[in-house]
Amino acid sequence: MMTKVSIALLAILLTGCTLTPKAPSSVSVYDLGPPSAITLGSSLSSQATIQIIDIAAPVWLDTQSIHYRLAYHDPARIYTYADSRWNAPPAELLTERFRQYFATGNIDRHHKDDTPVNYLLKIDLGEFTQIFNTPGNSQVVVQLRASLYEPTSRLPIAHQHFLGRQETQTADAAGAVTAFIQVSDNLLNELVQWLSDIRQ
């Protein structure tokens, strides 16, 4: 027969087992990786200086979550990964990416720099989402709206919408991140070409 002491010890052991904290689940944190090797067109880099205003995003996208939609189930609903996130909101990541991009051609002036510029470039991020067409197949979609302004009068010079899509190699967060990097750089090249065309 178990003594009162034995029963008490057993109760403590059982309680200890149930109250032992679980190891925290790891969360994968991503950014857009190192800047790619980029060559800016001479027509743009030699003739213009551009101030890139911080990219704006809607409230639902202004978080560090990696967003996705299930087009085959409930396309109007936005989901987020529980175990993966960005290290900053996508708009901030793109702003930094774009500034690094333009800095290679010495045409960017930071928003705190008082050096006169030829243009103001404002970009709005409308979509930065992974879309699952089936449970095992997905693509990422990025939508941007670029607006070029005269810096003194703030009068608009030109507007352009950009849309990028890229199939993911794997239908998960890691696959989405790789695709987002590719799309972001592709759209950046398109943006530079658009700016070059305006100057011609």
C-alpha positions in Angstrom: 0.0 0.0 0.0 1.3 3.4 -0.9 2.1 5.7 1.9 0.9 9.3 2.0 4.4 10.5 1.2 4.6 8.2 -1.9 1.2 9.5 -3.1 2.3 13.1 -2.6 5.6 12.5 -4.5 3.7 10.8 -7.4 1.2 13.7 -7.6 4.1 16.2 -7.7 5.8 14.2 -10.5 2.6 14.0 -12.5 2.0 17.7 -12.0 5.5 18.4 -13.1 5.0 16.5 -16.3 1.8 18.3 -17.2 3.2 21.8 -16.3 6.6 21.4 -18.1 6.7 24.2 -20.6 6.8 23.2 -24.2 9.7 24.2 -26.3 8.8 27.3 -28.3 8.1 26.6 -32.0 10.7 28.1 -34.3 9.6 30.9 -36.6 11.4 31.4 -39.9 12.2 35.0 -40.6 12.8 36.2 -44.2 13.9 39.3 -46.1 14.5 39.9 -49.8 18.1 38.7 -49.7 21.2 40.5 -50.9 20.7 43.0 -53.8 21.1 41.5 -57.2 23.7 42.7 -59.6 22.0 45.5 -61.5 23.1 47.8 -64.3 21.2 51.0 -64.8 20.7 52.5 -68.2 23.1 55.4 -68.8 20.2 57.6 -70.1 18.7 57.4 -66.7 21.7 57.5 -64.4 23.4 60.4 -66.2 20.4 62.7 -66.5 18.2 62.4 -63.5 18.2 62.3 -59.7 15.2 60.8 -58.1 13.9 61.0 -54.5 12.2 57.7 -53.7 9.4 58.3 -51.2 8.8 55.4 -48.7 6.5 52.9 -50.4 3.0 52.9 -49.0 0.8 49.8 -48.4 -2.8 49.2 -47.2 -3.3 48.5 -43.5 -3.8 44.8 -43.9 -0.5 44.5 -45.8 1.5 46.7 -43.4 2.6 43.9 -41.2 5.4 41.3 -41.1 3.1 38.5 -41.9 3.5 36.5 -45.1 0.0 36.5 -46.6 -1.7 33.9 -48.8 -5.1 33.2 -50.4 -6.8 29.9 -51.2 -8.2 30.6 -54.7 -9.7 27.2 -54.9 -11.6 27.5 -51.6 -12.2 31.0 -50.4 -10.4 33.6 -52.5 -11.7 36.6 -50.7 -10.1 35.5 -47.4 -6.6 36.4 -46.5 -4.5 34.0 -44.4 -1.1 34.3 -42.8 1.6 31.8 -42.0 2.0 31.0 -38.3 5.6 29.8 -38.5 7.0 32.2 -41.1 7.2 36.0 -41.4 9.1 38.9 -42.9 11.7 40.7 -40.8 9.9 44.0 -41.8 6.6 44.8 -43.6 6.9 44.2 -47.4 6.6 47.9 -48.2 9.7 48.6 -46.1 11.6 45.7 -47.6 10.8 47.0 -51.1 11.7 50.5 -50.2 15.1 49.4 -49.1 15.5 47.1 -52.1 14.6 49.9 -54.5 16.9 52.4 -52.9 19.8 49.9 -53.1 18.9 49.4 -56.7 18.9 53.0 -57.6 22.0 53.8 -55.5 24.1 51.6 -58.0 23.4 54.3 -60.6 23.9 57.2 -58.1 20.5 58.6 -59.0 18.7 58.1 -55.7 18.5 60.8 -53.0 17.3 59.8 -49.6 14.1 61.5 -48.4 16.2 63.2 -45.6 18.8 64.5 -48.1 18.4 68.2 -48.9 20.2 67.8 -52.3 17.9 69.1 -55.1 16.4 66.4 -57.2 14.8 66.2 -60.7 11.9 63.9 -59.7 9.9 62.5 -56.8 9.0 58.8 -57.2 6.0 57.6 -55.1 5.1 53.9 -55.2 2.0 52.3 -53.7 2.0 48.5 -53.0 -1.4 47.0 -53.6 -0.8 43.3 -53.4 2.1 41.1 -52.1 0.4 37.8 -51.7 0.9 34.1 -52.4 -2.1 32.5 -54.1 -2.8 28.8 -54.0 -4.7 27.6 -57.1 -4.7 24.1 -55.7 -3.3 22.8 -52.4 0.0 21.8 -54.1 0.3 24.7 -56.6 0.8 28.4 -55.9 2.1 31.6 -57.3 3.0 35.0 -55.9 1.4 38.2 -57.1 2.8 41.7 -56.6 1.0 44.9 -57.7 2.6 48.3 -57.7 1.5 51.8 -58.8 4.3 54.2 -59.5 3.8 58.0 -59.8 6.4 60.5 -60.9 6.2 64.1 -59.7 7.9 67.4 -60.3 9.6 68.1 -56.9 8.8 71.8 -56.5 5.2 72.0 -57.7 4.4 68.3 -56.9 2.5 68.2 -60.2 2.2 64.6 -61.6 4.3 63.8 -64.6 3.4 60.1 -65.2 1.7 57.1 -63.6 2.2 53.4 -64.3 0.8 50.2 -62.9 3.1 47.2 -62.6 1.9 43.6 -62.1 4.2 40.7 -61.4 3.5 37.0 -61.1 5.8 34.1 -60.4 5.1 30.4 -59.9 6.6 29.0 -56.6 8.9 26.0 -56.7 7.3 24.7 -53.5 3.8 25.5 -52.2 4.9 26.9 -48.9 6.3 30.0 -47.3 9.9 29.3 -48.4 8.8 28.8 -52.0 6.8 32.1 -51.8 9.8 34.0 -50.5 12.0 32.9 -53.4 9.3 33.8 -55.9 8.8 37.2 -54.2 12.5 38.0 -54.6 12.3 37.2 -58.3 9.2 39.2 -58.9 10.5 42.2 -56.9 13.7 42.3 -59.0 11.8 41.9 -62.3 9.4 44.7 -61.4 12.3 46.9 -60.4 13.8 46.4 -63.9 10.5 47.3 -65.5 10.3 50.4 -63.3 13.8 51.5 -64.4 12.9 50.9 -68.0 9.7 53.0 -67.6 11.7 55.8 -66.0 14.3 55.6 -68.8 11.5 55.8 -71.5 10.1 58.9 -69.8 13.4 60.7 -70.1 13.8 59.9 -73.8 
